[in-house]
Amino acid sequence: MGLEFEKFPNLESLYLEGCTNLVNLHPSIGSLRRLVRIELSGCVNLESLPSGNQLESLQTIYACGCLKLNMWGS
C-alpha cells in the first residue's frame, strides 16, 4: 500500500525529507503532470523512483543522503 498520488493532480512540489522508512514511491506519482520538485534528502532507505518519462514536468530532485537510491528504477 502507500500514498496514491492521483488524488493530488495539481501537486507541484513534494517534500518527503527525512522519511527514513520510505523504500519506494507509489507508481501513481507518474500521474502528477505538474510536479516540478521532489525533496527526498535523508530518505536513507529509498531504493528507486518510478520511470522518469512519467514525470514530464520534473525539474529538480533533491536526494542528498539517499545512498540506496537507484535513480529511475532498474
C-alpha positions, 0 to 999 in steps of 0.5 A: 500500500502507500500514498496514491498520488492521483488524488493530488493532480495539481501537486507541484512540489513534494517534500518527503525529507527525512522519511527514513522508512520510505523504500519506494514511491507509489507508481501513481506519482507518474500521474502528477503532470505538474510536479516540478520538485521532489525533496527526498534528502535523508530518505536513507532507505529509498531504493528507486523512483518510478520511470522518469518519462512519467514525470514530464514536468520534473525539474529538480530532485533533491536526494542528498543522503539517499545512498540506496537510491537507484535513480529511475528504477532498474 
